[in-house]
Amino acid sequence: MRILVISHPAIQPTYQRKFEEVARHAHVKMRVVVPDTWFENDQTLRFSGRHASENLSFYPGKITSPGYGSRYFFTKGLVAHFLDFKPDIIHLEEEPWSLCALQTIILKKLFCPESKLIFRTSLSIPIKLKFGFVGALIERIAFREFDHAFILSGRAGELLRRKGYRKGMRISPNGVDTRIFRKMDANDLRAELKIAENEFVIGYIGRLMHMKGMDTLLEAFGMLDNGRLLLVGSGDYRDEMLSTASRLGISEKMLLVGSVLGVDVPKYINCMDALVLPSITTPGWVEFFGRVLAEAMLCNVPVIGSSSGEIPNVIGDAGLVFQEKDASDLRDKTAMLMENPELREDLKEKGYERAMSLYTWEAIARNTYETYQIVADVD
């Protein structure tokens, strides 16, 4: 079974684990084409090369508009794979209205018309499509031409059905690399951050943006009698957030760390006694998944999340959920964890078990391989 994958997320080594796991199956031959450069979270990502195995190879290509998932397409390094590889399945990890989706459909029709097509969508709320009429037209074509869809959540599947998609689909959440995200000793980093030995650390990792519920988190923390607030990330809400912290009188108890490399994220998670994802829903955005929750679970850190989007479904019974925008509810849930060591231990165990069964690359790779078999009609 020959699989051609086109994926901008796979420029990141941690994301490549999914395909490494799929390629362990002896009869799979897989090529993964990625942009040679991508912009994300205020960082420039460059493909650094990947050792090819017998079943798996990675290929960088030149693109337009790096960092813009809906408008980028390949200008070099893609066509040859349609010509000489002749894939049984083309797996596109881009939205169905994107220019890359249109490019994939055209190349498939020209060079390997018998190939099956799969796309992946992350959206779970209606949004105004990029390019207006053009985006809507590309989406209609994609719904007709693609054979299957990987969806991030059940909500995403419901949205596809409302928009007219009638083919097969399967839930495939974001994955976490267990070799990186694991429980580890963080005493040295806590000391470097000047966190006292018995101080309870409430943490947040992600973009500093209004939609991420930073005001709710700050207000809730201001209602607590003790603890430290550790914030890891950057964004356009930073200055306003610092002003709010000053107004609430919590600046001295708040530790603000800028963006860190992905491999360093688990070190900061392990400094935390609880991780909070306080996202809020806006007319044009909702939390589609919240991967940092799964990352914290694998590090044995209890999680608290808002009721926005998919957060409650990701957490399940393995953490605490508060009503989004309700600082008092978040304060209560946080205090409950701070005051109840037995609850913390219970949620650590449940969170780890849930993440291992649902959100590791190994679990998602099994899901992906089974879908390939169904789409290719292979026993």
N, C-alpha and C positions, 0 to 999 in steps of 0.2 A: 504494500500500500504506500503510494508516494504522496506526500503531503507538502504543499507549498504554503508557508505561513507568511503573511505580510502584517507587520506589527510594529508600531512605534514604541509601545511599552517595553518591547523586548530589547531595546537598546540598553536597558538596565540589567546588570548581571543577575540580580536576585530574581527578576521576572523570567529569565531564561531557564530557571530551574524547571518550570512547567514542561517545557519542550524536551529537556534532558530526560525527564522521567517518562514522558510518552515514548521517546526514542529507545527506551530500554527494550521495547518489544521487538523481537528479532525481525519480523517481516515489515517493519516500518522504516521507510526512508524519508527523511524530513529535511527540507531547506527552510530557513527562516531569514527573510529579507527585512532589514531594519534601516531607518534613516541613519546616515553617518553622523548627524548632529541633531540635537533636539533641545528645546528650551522648556524648563519646567521648574516651578517653585523658585524662581529667581536664580536658577542655576543653569549652566550650559552643560549638557550631557553629550559626550562623544563616544562613539563605538570604539571600544578598546581592543577588539579582537577576541576571538573565542576559539579554543582548540577544537578542531573538527574531529568527530568520531566517525566510525563506519556508517552510522545511521543518521547522523545529525551534523549539519553545517550551517553557519551563520554568514550572511552576506550583507555588507553595508551598501547603501545606494544614495545617490544625490537626490535631494528633494527641494521643492519650493516651500516657503513659509514654515520653517521648523518651529514647532510649538503650537501650531494651529491645526488641531485634529480634523476640522471640517474642510479646510481649504488646501491642505498640502497634497502633493502628488509627486511621483518619482519622475525625475528627468534623466536619470541614468542608473543602470544597475538592476532593472526589473525585467525588461522584456525577454532577456536571454533565458530566464528560468521558465517562462511559459513555452519558449521554443524548444529547449533541449531536455527539460526535465519531464514534461508532459504529465503533470500531477493528476492523480485520481481525485484529490480534494484540494481546493484552494480555500484556505482559512484566513479570512480578512478580519483583523482585530481593529476595525474602525466602524464609525457609525454609518448606517445605510444611506444617508443623504450626503455623505462626504464626496469630495472630488476623487479621493483615492478609491472609493467604492465604484464610481463610474469608470475610472481607469481600469480597475480590475475586471469589471464586466466586459469592457471592450476588448481587452487583451485575451480574456478567456474565449470570447466568441471568435476572435481572429486565429488563435493558435492552438487551443485545446478545447474545442466545443463540447467534448464528452465529459469534461471535468465537472465535479460537483462543487457547489459554492456554499460557504458558511460565513456569516458575518457575526460580529459581537457588538452588543449595545450596552451602554451603562446607564442610560437615562430611564427614569421612572416617573417623570412628570411631563406634561406637555410643555414644550418650549417653542418659541418662534424660530423656525429653521433658518440656518445661515443661508444667505443668497436668496431668500424669499422664494419666488416661483421656481427658480432653478433648483434649489435644494429640495423642494417638494416634488419636482419632476424626477430628480435623481432617486429619491426615496421610492416613488411609485415603480420606477424601473427595477430598483433593487428588490422590492417585495415580489416582483414577478420572476426575476432571474435567480435569486438565491434559493437554495434548497433547505437551509436550516439556519437557526439563529442560536447563539449563546447569549443568554440574558443574565444580568447581574442579580435579578431578584424576580419574585412573582409579580410585583408591581410593574416591573418593566415589561413582562409578558402581557399583562392586561392592557398596557398602553399600546403595545404593538398590535394587539387584536383590534382595539378601537380605531387604530389608524389604517386597518385594512390588511395586515399581514395574516396569511392563512396557512403558512407552511409549518414545519416542525420547529420546536424550540426546546431548550434545556437550560436550567439554571446553572450558572458557572460563576461563583463569586470570585472576588480577588483573593489571591493566595499569599501566604507568608512563608519565608524561608526559615525552617527550624534550625538550620545550622548557624543562623545569625541571631534570630530572636529566641532567646532562651534565658532561663534564670542564671544570673551571674553575680559575683561579688562586686558591689558598687561602692564599697566603703571609701576607697581612694577618691573617687569622683565626688562623693558626698562631702568628704573632708575638703576637697578643692573648692567646692561650692559653699563651704562654711555652713553646712547643715549639721546641727547638733545630733548626737548619736540617737537620742530617743524622740527626735522631732518628727511629727507626722507630716509627710510631704504629699500635697495634692498637686497633681501634674496635668499639663496639657501639652500636646505636641501637634503642630499643624500650622496652617496659615493663620496669620493674625488679621482676621476680617470680621466685619460686623455679622455676616451670616453664620459665622462659626460660634456665635453666642458668647463672645468675650465679655460683654457687659453683664450678662447673667452670671457668669463665673466669678467675676470680680465682686459683684454685689453679694453673692452667696458667701464668698470667702470673707467679706467684710463683716458678716454676721457671726462668724465663728470666733471663739475665744482664743484659739491657739492654732498652731500649724504653720507651714510654709507653703507658698504657692510657686511652683516651678513651671515656667512657660518656655517652651522650646519652639522657635519658629520666627518668621518674619512676615511682613505684609503691610499694606497701606493703612491699617488701623492702629499701628503701633503708637503713634503720637497721641491719638485720642485715648487710647487705652491707658497710657501712662498718665494722662491728665485725669482720667476717671479714678485711677488708683490713688493719685494724690488727694483727690476730693474725698475719697472714702477713708483715707488715712491708713492705707495698707502698703504703701510703697516700700517701707522698711522690711516688710515680711514677704515681699515678692522678689523672685529671682527670674530675670529675663535673659534667656540665652538666645542668640540669633539662630539662623538656619545651620544645621549640622549635616555632615555627610550621612548617607543612609546607613553605612556600617556602624556609625556612632550612635544612632538612635536607640538601640537596645540598652546601651550603657546608661542613658538618661532615664529610660523607662524603669530600669532596675533601681534607680534612685528614689522612685516613687512608692508611696504606700497605697495610693489610689490614683487611677487615671480617669479624667473626666473629658467627655466629648459633648459640649453643651450646644450643639448646632441648633439653629432656628430655621423655620421654613419661610421662604419669601415667595412672591408671585413667580419668580423665574428660577428658583433654586430650591432643592431639598437635598438632604444628605442621602446620596445614592447607596452608600455602603458603610464607610467608616472603618477602613482597614486597621487603623491604629488600635482599635478595640481588640481585634484578633491578635495583633502584635503584643499588646499588653497581656492578654490571656496566656499566650505562650511563655511569657516572662514571669508567670505566676503573680501578676499584679491585678488586684480587683478593679473592676471597671464600673463607672457610672455614666450613663448616657441619657440624652434628652429623648423625647418622644418623636423627634423629627425623622421623617422618611423611614429608612430601613434600619435605623439604630436599634429599635426594640427587637426586630427580628434577628439581628446579628447577635445581640446579647442573650436573647432567650431567657432562661432561668438562671443564667450564670453570672449575673450582675444586677445592678439596680438601675431603674429607669425613672426619671422625673419628668414632669410636664414642662415642655419647652417654654422658655421665657420666664418660668416661675422660679425666681431666685430663692424664695423661702423653701420650696420643695427640694431644690438642690441642696440647700443648707441642711435640711433635715436628713436627707439621704447620706450626705457626707458625714454629719455628726454621728449617724447610726453606725457607719463603718469605723469611725475614730474611736467610738466608745465600746465596740463589740469585737474583741479579738477572735472569738469563735466564728462570727459571721465572716470576717475577713478570710479566715482559713478555709471555710466552706466554699466561698466564692472563688478563691484561688484554685481549689481542686476542680470545681465545676467548670470554671473558665478554661483551664488547661485541657480538660477532657473534651470540651465542646470545640475548641480551636483545633485540636489534633484530629478530630473526626471530620470536620467540615472545611477548615480554612488553610490547611497545609498544601504545599504544591503537590505532594504525593497524592493526597485525596483528590485534588482538582485534576491532576493528570489522569487518574483512573477514570474520572468522569469524562474527560476530553477524549480519551482513547475509545471508550464505549460509544461515544457519539460518532466518532469517525467510522466505527464498524457499522453502525446503523445507517449512516448516510451513504457509505460505500456499498452497503448491502453485503457485508462480509461476515461469515460465521466466526 
